[in-house]
Amino acid sequence: MMDAASMTHAELDALLRWCEAMGVDVAVDGEPHDRFAEYAAEMAKARQPRAQAEPQTGAAQRKAPISVTPLREPVQRVLAASAEDVTRAAAQAAAAANSLDELRAALEAFEGCGLKRTASRLVFADGNPQARIMFVGEAPGADEDREGKPFAGRAGRLLDLMLASISLDRAKVYIANVVPWRPPGNRTPTPQETAMCLPFTRRQIELVAPDYLVCLGIEPARALLDVKDPLPKARGRAYEYDLGAGRRLSAFVTLNPNYLLRQPLHKRHAWADLRALKKATGGL
């Protein structure tokens, strides 16, 4: 392996760009670690208490204290709470928030989702909280993690152009994600991670109380609208989102700007969806 000290500036720059493209964009240590093996070892230690070194008999043996190797705090939390417990706690914390500021504070204090420990910051929302149209994506990427707002970087610039095509901008809409922390390497959030964050997203929609909800991609459509079809069949249809208290929102499903950057030929489908949104909203 080439020594970094002997590499030229151009070679180092190329290496860093390759690492970022592969999703390795956060340096956490000088040596690689097998986190799966470490976690498995800690789990095994927790389940197999060690006996005392000196053998004992009678009452002394029965009363001997059990020695357990202490675990790191994140692992203790994983062992102590099931996914259902964490989701229940998230629902309680979200329901207690009576404003978007309180909801943001509740998310900042929430320790149930492991993505919080790998992300740089919480990516809560962008735009106008009084907007009548709310856009919801899946999860932040690297650009969003750096800037702290949803749909930044190239995807954000494309979303801005999409909004401008129907006479909208970020001051006229509200934008959030189902999962507010970036998954490592921009991977797709697991179903468990989505379930833990979903109560906060639903409460966010309740507090904004828009008239129209737009899901940017199939994953938020599945989480919020219970869509079963793949994206090509899901888009172009009319949906409803139950806001509670007898109120239902008109909902739409369209393509995520990140997807359109990879598949630009599908922009024509997004344009058709945007025209349908403009027609339904009366050109808000």
Secondary structure per residue as TSV (DSSP state, phi and psi in degrees):
chain	resnum	aa	ss	phi	psi
A	1	M	-	360.0	137.8
A	2	M	-	-69.7	136.6
A	3	D	-	-77.4	131.0
A	4	A	G	-59.7	-31.1
A	5	A	G	-65.9	-25.1
A	6	S	G	-95.7	0.2
A	7	M	S	-85.3	147.5
A	8	T	-	-77.6	167.5
A	9	H	H	-59.9	-41.2
A	10	A	H	-64.7	-39.5
A	11	E	H	-67.4	-40.7
A	12	L	H	-63.7	-41.2
A	13	D	H	-64.0	-42.3
A	14	A	H	-64.0	-38.9
A	15	L	H	-65.2	-44.1
A	16	L	H	-63.5	-40.1
A	17	R	H	-65.3	-39.1
A	18	W	H	-65.6	-42.7
A	19	C	H	-61.3	-42.6
A	20	E	H	-64.3	-40.3
A	21	A	H	-64.1	-30.9
A	22	M	T	-83.4	-2.2
A	23	G	T	95.2	-1.8
A	24	V	-	-92.1	82.9
A	25	D	-	-119.6	13.1
A	26	V	-	-134.3	120.4
A	27	A	-	-88.1	120.1
A	28	V	-	-111.9	-16.5
A	29	D	-	-168.0	164.3
A	30	G	S	-78.8	-22.6
A	31	E	S	-120.9	147.8
A	32	P	-	-70.6	149.7
A	33	H	-	-128.8	139.4
A	34	D	-	-90.6	90.2
A	35	R	H	-65.7	-31.3
A	36	F	H	-64.9	-41.8
A	37	A	H	-67.7	-40.4
A	38	E	H	-62.1	-43.4
A	39	Y	H	-64.9	-42.3
A	40	A	H	-62.3	-39.0
A	41	A	H	-65.9	-40.3
A	42	E	H	-66.9	-39.4
A	43	M	H	-61.6	-42.4
A	44	A	H	-64.3	-40.0
A	45	K	H	-65.4	-37.6
A	46	A	H	-67.6	-30.1
A	47	R	H	-91.5	-9.8
A	48	Q	S	-125.7	82.1
A	49	P	-	-59.5	142.9
A	50	R	B	-86.4	140.9
A	51	A	-	-77.8	159.7
A	52	Q	-	-66.3	149.9
A	53	A	S	-62.3	-42.4
A	54	E	S	-91.5	128.1
A	55	P	-	-65.0	143.8
A	56	Q	-	-129.0	159.8
A	57	T	-	-129.7	164.7
A	58	G	H	62.1	-143.1
A	59	A	H	-64.0	-35.2
A	60	A	H	-61.4	-38.3
A	61	Q	H	-68.3	-38.8
A	62	R	H	-68.9	-29.9
A	63	K	T	-96.0	1.5
A	64	A	-	-62.5	132.0
A	65	P	-	-68.1	146.8
A	66	I	-	-86.4	132.1
A	67	S	B	-99.7	123.1
A	68	V	-	-124.1	133.3
A	69	T	-	-68.1	123.5
A	70	P	-	-60.5	143.2
A	71	L	-	-104.3	156.6
A	72	R	-	-63.0	152.9
A	73	E	H	-56.5	-45.3
A	74	P	H	-59.7	-37.8
A	75	V	H	-69.6	-37.1
A	76	Q	H	-59.0	-40.6
A	77	R	H	-66.1	-39.7
A	78	V	H	-62.7	-42.0
A	79	L	H	-71.4	-31.3
A	80	A	H	-81.0	-26.4
A	81	A	-	-128.3	134.9
A	82	S	-	-82.5	168.6
A	83	A	H	-60.8	-36.3
A	84	E	H	-65.8	-39.7
A	85	D	H	-62.7	-42.7
A	86	V	H	-66.8	-42.5
A	87	T	H	-63.9	-37.6
A	88	R	H	-65.5	-41.9
A	89	A	H	-65.4	-37.0
A	90	A	H	-63.6	-42.4
A	91	A	H	-62.2	-40.2
A	92	Q	H	-66.7	-43.5
A	93	A	H	-65.5	-40.1
A	94	A	H	-66.9	-42.8
A	95	A	H	-64.9	-27.7
A	96	A	T	-76.9	-12.9
A	97	A	-	-82.1	124.4
A	98	N	-	-105.0	3.6
A	99	S	S	-153.0	165.9
A	100	L	H	-65.1	-34.2
A	101	D	H	-64.6	-42.1
A	102	E	H	-66.7	-36.3
A	103	L	H	-66.7	-41.1
A	104	R	H	-62.0	-43.1
A	105	A	H	-63.6	-37.3
A	106	A	H	-65.2	-38.7
A	107	L	H	-67.9	-39.5
A	108	E	H	-61.3	-33.1
A	109	A	H	-89.1	-12.3
A	110	F	-	-73.0	127.9
A	111	E	-	-112.5	6.5
A	112	G	S	-75.5	-26.0
A	113	C	-	-100.0	122.4
A	114	G	T	-63.9	-19.4
A	115	L	H	-62.2	-25.1
A	116	K	H	-61.3	-31.6
A	117	R	H	-81.6	-15.4
A	118	T	H	-105.7	-18.5
A	119	A	S	-83.2	158.0
A	120	S	S	-77.6	-33.5
A	121	R	S	-162.4	165.5
A	122	L	-	-77.0	132.8
A	123	V	-	-108.9	95.7
A	124	F	-	-85.6	-59.2
A	125	A	-	-170.9	171.8
A	126	D	E	-149.8	155.0
A	127	G	E	103.9	-157.2
A	128	N	-	-102.2	114.9
A	129	P	T	-64.4	-16.3
A	130	Q	T	-97.2	9.6
A	131	A	-	-66.7	152.9
A	132	R	S	-90.9	-8.2
A	133	I	E	-123.3	128.4
A	134	M	E	-120.6	128.4
A	135	F	E	-103.4	136.8
A	136	V	E	-129.4	122.5
A	137	G	E	-98.7	-167.9
A	138	E	S	-88.4	-60.6
A	139	A	-	-162.3	158.1
A	140	P	-	-68.8	154.5
A	141	G	-	-108.3	-164.2
A	142	A	H	-64.0	-42.3
A	143	D	H	-64.2	-43.4
A	144	E	H	-65.2	-37.6
A	145	D	H	-63.8	-35.1
A	146	R	H	-75.6	-40.6
A	147	E	H	-92.1	-19.7
A	148	G	S	79.7	18.2
A	149	K	S	-139.7	149.6
A	150	P	S	-69.7	146.1
A	151	F	S	55.5	70.5
A	152	A	-	-107.0	-178.1
A	153	G	H	63.4	-149.3
A	154	R	H	-62.6	-42.4
A	155	A	H	-62.9	-37.6
A	156	G	H	-66.7	-40.2
A	157	R	H	-65.3	-37.4
A	158	L	H	-67.3	-42.0
A	159	L	H	-61.0	-39.9
A	160	D	H	-60.7	-40.3
A	161	L	H	-67.4	-37.4
A	162	M	H	-63.3	-42.8
A	163	L	H	-65.1	-42.7
A	164	A	H	-63.3	-28.3
A	165	S	T	-65.9	-20.2
A	166	I	T	-120.2	31.4
A	167	S	T	62.2	38.6
A	168	L	-	-122.7	163.2
A	169	D	-	-151.3	-178.3
A	170	R	T	-68.1	-19.1
A	171	A	T	-76.7	-11.8
A	172	K	T	-111.3	-2.1
A	173	V	S	-133.5	170.5
A	174	Y	E	-123.6	135.7
A	175	I	E	-127.7	132.8
A	176	A	E	-147.4	-178.2
A	177	N	E	-129.9	156.0
A	178	V	S	-65.2	-43.6
A	179	V	S	-109.4	121.7
A	180	P	-	-89.9	0.9
A	181	W	S	-118.8	144.7
A	182	R	-	-73.2	126.1
A	183	P	-	-70.3	143.9
A	184	P	G	-56.1	135.8
A	185	G	G	68.2	14.7
A	186	N	G	61.1	27.9
A	187	R	-	-70.8	167.1
A	188	T	-	-72.7	134.5
A	189	P	-	-60.2	144.9
A	190	T	-	-72.4	160.1
A	191	P	H	-56.5	-34.8
A	192	Q	H	-67.7	-42.1
A	193	E	H	-64.4	-41.0
A	194	T	H	-63.5	-44.0
A	195	A	H	-62.9	-36.2
A	196	M	H	-69.4	-31.0
A	197	C	H	-93.1	-20.4
A	198	L	H	-59.0	-38.6
A	199	P	H	-57.8	-35.5
A	200	F	H	-69.1	-39.5
A	201	T	H	-65.4	-43.0
A	202	R	H	-63.3	-40.3
A	203	R	H	-67.5	-35.0
A	204	Q	H	-61.9	-42.4
A	205	I	H	-64.4	-40.9
A	206	E	H	-61.9	-41.5
A	207	L	H	-72.2	-37.1
A	208	V	H	-72.3	-38.2
A	209	A	-	51.8	57.7
A	210	P	-	-75.4	173.9
A	211	D	S	-93.0	-23.9
A	212	Y	E	-135.8	139.1
A	213	L	E	-121.3	128.7
A	214	V	E	-120.2	119.0
A	215	C	E	-91.4	120.6
A	216	L	E	-92.5	86.4
A	217	G	S	114.3	166.5
A	218	I	H	-77.2	-30.8
A	219	E	H	-65.1	-48.8
A	220	P	H	-63.3	-30.6
A	221	A	H	-65.8	-38.7
A	222	R	H	-68.3	-40.7
A	223	A	H	-71.5	-39.8
A	224	L	H	-98.0	-31.6
A	225	L	H	-113.3	0.1
A	226	D	-	57.7	38.6
A	227	V	-	-73.1	132.1
A	228	K	-	-101.9	-26.2
A	229	D	S	-74.0	157.6
A	230	P	-	-68.9	165.3
A	231	L	H	-56.0	-42.9
A	232	P	H	-57.6	-32.9
A	233	K	H	-88.0	-24.7
A	234	A	H	-76.4	-38.5
A	235	R	T	-72.5	157.3
A	236	G	T	83.5	5.1
A	237	R	S	-112.0	162.1
A	238	A	-	-94.6	131.8
A	239	Y	E	-127.3	168.1
A	240	E	E	-131.2	143.6
A	241	Y	E	-116.1	128.5
A	242	D	E	-81.1	108.2
A	243	L	E	-84.1	-11.3
A	244	G	E	93.9	166.2
A	245	A	T	57.3	32.3
A	246	G	T	76.7	9.9
A	247	R	E	-107.8	134.2
A	248	R	E	-124.7	139.1
A	249	L	E	-100.2	148.7
A	250	S	E	-74.4	133.9
A	251	A	E	-128.6	149.8
A	252	F	E	-132.5	156.6
A	253	V	E	-127.2	126.8
A	254	T	E	-139.2	-174.1
A	255	L	-	-86.7	145.4
A	256	N	-	-75.0	137.0
A	257	P	H	-55.1	-34.1
A	258	N	H	-61.7	-39.2
A	259	Y	H	-65.7	-41.2
A	260	L	H	-65.8	-29.2
A	261	L	H	-66.1	-32.5
A	262	R	H	-84.7	-28.9
A	263	Q	-	-128.6	71.6
A	264	P	G	-62.4	-22.8
A	265	L	G	-64.8	-19.3
A	266	H	G	-85.6	2.7
A	267	K	H	-61.7	-26.9
A	268	R	H	-64.7	-32.9
A	269	H	H	-69.3	-41.4
A	270	A	H	-63.8	-38.3
A	271	W	H	-63.6	-39.7
A	272	A	H	-63.4	-40.5
A	273	D	H	-65.1	-40.7
A	274	L	H	-65.6	-38.6
A	275	R	H	-64.8	-38.3
A	276	A	H	-64.8	-38.8
A	277	L	H	-64.3	-44.0
A	278	K	H	-61.9	-41.2
A	279	K	H	-66.0	-42.3
A	280	A	H	-67.4	-34.7
A	281	T	H	-87.5	-2.0
A	282	G	T	69.9	26.3
A	283	G	-	70.5	41.7
A	284	L	-	-55.5	360.0
